Amino acid sequence: MKKHEKIALDSLLSRSSTDDLTSPAPKGDELETILSAVMRAPDHGKLRPWRLVLVHGEARVTLAERVVASMKRIDPDVPEKKIEKRYNRFSTMPLIIVLGMHLKPEDKIPLIEQELAVGAAGMNLLNALHAAGYGAVWVSGEITYDPVFAAELGFPAPHGLAGFFFVGTPKDEDHHSKRRPVAPYVTEWTGEPVSFGADKD
Ligand SMILES: Cc1cc2nc3c(=O)[nH]c(=O)nc-3n(C[C@H](O)[C@H](O)[C@H](O)COP(=O)(O)O)c2cc1C
């Protein structure tokens, strides 16, 4: 294995999520390079269904207010503690990237494949952020699937949201979680229906 390939593989093998983030978040040319990784996501039909919305500065407060409104719309009895936690996270994360989906249900490419391409874009984004030395976590929650909230952000049906990426610098450089072994998730096909160690109770 060549040196640069080993570095790339080590990066893939060491990424993990964290929401314990502080400034700085990437910006300028560096941010554009990181974001460009989504353009390497596999994409049947070249539909490029992923959309990235950058939220920083004061706009985070407006986003947090919309998040709270969505939570109350979904559940008028939502506990105040939950609201407070969500509001604080959305209004203070160094950078939030909303991952939107620009979907074409009438296209010959099945909708699930369009959504999978957006998911692949999200994974590339997480890996690119990690490779560049930043920390991130992909979060969703019921607000992600609130069509009113999605429309407010610019994704009216049939479009929608795939989630939110909290981005910044990890407060703890050693935050990385232990990587689990892959063996329970892999099997060899011998002509019979497969089963996995991961599915055994
Ligand atoms: C589509 C999607 C939505 C997610 N939503 C949440 C969420 O709302 N809250 C949360 O704690 N983790 C959520 N996760 C999981 C985290 O992003 C993360 O993967 C998990 O905490 C495990 O950490 P790891 O990436 O280090 O393995 C989501 C993951 C995906 C792919």
Ligand as a Chemical Component Dictionary entry (heavy atoms), coordinates in Angstrom:
data_LIG
# 
_chem_comp.id                   LIG 
_chem_comp.type                 NON-POLYMER 
_chem_comp.pdbx_formal_charge   0 
_chem_comp.three_letter_code    LIG 
# 
loop_
_chem_comp_atom.comp_id 
_chem_comp_atom.atom_id 
_chem_comp_atom.alt_atom_id 
_chem_comp_atom.type_symbol 
_chem_comp_atom.charge 
_chem_comp_atom.model_Cartn_x 
_chem_comp_atom.model_Cartn_y 
_chem_comp_atom.model_Cartn_z 
_chem_comp_atom.pdbx_ordinal 
LIG C1  C1  C 0 -29.325 9.890  9.078  1  
LIG C2  C2  C 0 -28.744 9.897  10.456 2  
LIG C3  C3  C 0 -29.391 10.559 11.480 3  
LIG C4  C4  C 0 -28.875 10.586 12.775 4  
LIG N1  N1  N 0 -29.527 11.265 13.762 5  
LIG C5  C5  C 0 -29.022 11.294 15.012 6  
LIG C6  C6  C 0 -29.664 12.036 16.041 7  
LIG O1  O1  O 0 -30.660 12.705 15.817 8  
LIG N2  N2  N 0 -29.127 12.003 17.277 9  
LIG C7  C7  C 0 -27.984 11.291 17.557 10 
LIG O2  O2  O 0 -27.539 11.286 18.712 11 
LIG N3  N3  N 0 -27.348 10.579 16.593 12 
LIG C8  C8  C 0 -27.832 10.570 15.337 13 
LIG N4  N4  N 0 -27.196 9.855  14.353 14 
LIG C9  C9  C 0 -26.002 9.070  14.724 15 
LIG C10 C10 C 0 -24.740 9.917  14.847 16 
LIG O3  O3  O 0 -24.569 10.713 13.694 17 
LIG C11 C11 C 0 -23.493 9.012  15.000 18 
LIG O4  O4  O 0 -23.314 8.243  13.855 19 
LIG C12 C12 C 0 -23.602 8.132  16.204 20 
LIG O5  O5  O 0 -23.617 8.936  17.357 21 
LIG C13 C13 C 0 -22.452 7.129  16.291 22 
LIG O6  O6  O 0 -21.238 7.777  16.299 23 
LIG P1  P1  P 0 -20.071 7.387  15.290 24 
LIG O7  O7  O 0 -20.391 8.092  13.992 25 
LIG O8  O8  O 0 -18.846 7.869  15.968 26 
LIG O9  O9  O 0 -20.086 5.890  15.148 27 
LIG C14 C14 C 0 -27.670 9.880  13.053 28 
LIG C15 C15 C 0 -27.003 9.217  12.015 29 
LIG C16 C16 C 0 -27.526 9.220  10.734 30 
LIG C17 C17 C 0 -26.790 8.520  9.623  31 
# 
loop_
_chem_comp_bond.comp_id 
_chem_comp_bond.atom_id_1 
_chem_comp_bond.atom_id_2 
_chem_comp_bond.value_order 
_chem_comp_bond.pdbx_ordinal 
LIG C1  C2  SING 1  
LIG C2  C3  SING 2  
LIG C2  C16 DOUB 3  
LIG C3  C4  DOUB 4  
LIG C4  N1  SING 5  
LIG C4  C14 SING 6  
LIG N1  C5  DOUB 7  
LIG C5  C6  SING 8  
LIG C5  C8  SING 9  
LIG C6  O1  DOUB 10 
LIG C6  N2  SING 11 
LIG N2  C7  SING 12 
LIG C7  O2  DOUB 13 
LIG C7  N3  SING 14 
LIG N3  C8  DOUB 15 
LIG C8  N4  SING 16 
LIG N4  C9  SING 17 
LIG N4  C14 SING 18 
LIG C9  C10 SING 19 
LIG C10 O3  SING 20 
LIG C10 C11 SING 21 
LIG C11 O4  SING 22 
LIG C11 C12 SING 23 
LIG C12 O5  SING 24 
LIG C12 C13 SING 25 
LIG C13 O6  SING 26 
LIG O6  P1  SING 27 
LIG P1  O7  DOUB 28 
LIG P1  O8  SING 29 
LIG P1  O9  SING 30 
LIG C14 C15 DOUB 31 
LIG C15 C16 SING 32 
LIG C16 C17 SING 33 
# 
